[in-house]
Amino acid sequence: MFAPTVLVDTTPEMRVNREELFAPIITVAPYDDFDAAIRLANDTDFGLQSGVFTQNINRVLRAFEEIEVGGLQVNDVSTFRVDQMPYGGVKGSGIGREGPRYAIEEMTEMKLLVINLAGGQE
């Protein structure tokens, strides 16, 4: 077991900020403006989920458009999910999406058959 941990005074070069962590760890990094925060969020080879805490809907929409992740949580932790959500990431964070619909699509080989009953009489 690994206890929930908050790390402060980390730098963007540290592994804890460059790699995916499958543990209850969060880093806190200061930023000067919202542009810098988006750059920090995108400065990684991974992009599973992200979270933004704000009451400013324009920042929400901008973060959704510009942060390179599979999903954005607003005013909640980025691990929130329900089965119906298309949970997954971009860049080096997995392939495809999880959730019942997406799992069924992943396991299904689609095939199409078209029959023209009026043509090709033999």
N, C-alpha and C positions, 0 to 999 in steps of 0.2 A: 504494500500500500504506500502511496505517496500522498502526503498531506497537501491540501490546496495551498499554493504558494504564490505570492506576489513579489516580483523582482523589480527593483528600482535601480537607477543609475547604470542601466545596460546601454550598450552602443549598438548601432545597426550592424556592425561587423561580427558581433558575438553569435555563436551557433544558436543560442536560445531565440534569437531574432531572425535567423536565416533559414532554419529548418522547422519542419512540422513537429510539434510536440504532442505526443499522445499521452498527456498527463495533465492534471489540474494546475497548470501554471499560466500566469499572465505576466507580461512585462509592461511597465509603464514608462512611456517616453514623452518628454516634453516636446512641444512644437511651437513655432512662432505664429503660424497662420494655417488656415484650413488647406491651402495648397500644399504646404509642407507636410501636413498630416496625411494627405492622399499620396504624396510621393513616398513617404515612409511605409505606408500600407502596401504599396505596389512594389517596393524594393525587395522582392523575394522571388524565388523560383516556384513558389507555391501559391495557391489561392483557393482554399476550401471555403471558409466562411469569414465574415467580418462583422464587426459591430460598431455602430455610431451612436453616441449619446448626445442628443441635441433636441431642442424644441423648434429649430429653424427648418421648415419644410424645404426651403431652397437648398440647404446643405444636405438634407436627406436625398433629394432627387439628384443632386450633383454627385454625392457619394455613390449612389446606385449606378449612375452612368459611368463613373470614372474608376472606381476601385475594382481591380481585376480579381474577382472572386465568384464562386458559384452562387452565393447567397449573401444578402446583407440583412442583418437584424438591427432594428432601430430601438434604442432604449431598452435593450435586453442583451443577455450574453449570446455570443455567437454559436453556442452549442444547442440552443433551442431548436426543436424540430417536432413535427408530427408526421405520421406515416404518409399523409397525402402530399406532403411537400416534396418537390423534386430536389432532394438533398444531394449535393455533390460539389465538386470543385472544378477549377480550371488550372491551366499551366501544369505543374507537376503534382497536383492534388487529385489523383484518381482519374478514372475513366467512366464517363456516363453519370447516371443519377440513380439514387436509391429511392425506395418507396414502392408500394405495390404495383402501380401502373408501369413504372419504369423497370422494375424487376421482371415483370411479365414480358415487356417489349424486349428486354435484354436476352431473355431465354426463348424468344420466338423467332423462327426463321420465316419471314414473310415470303409468300409465293402467290402469284396471280395466274388465273386461268381465264382466258376469254374465248368464248365459243360463238361463232356466227352460224346459227342454225339455218339461215337462208342460203348460204353459199356452200360450195364444195361438195356437190352431190355426187356420190359414187355408187 
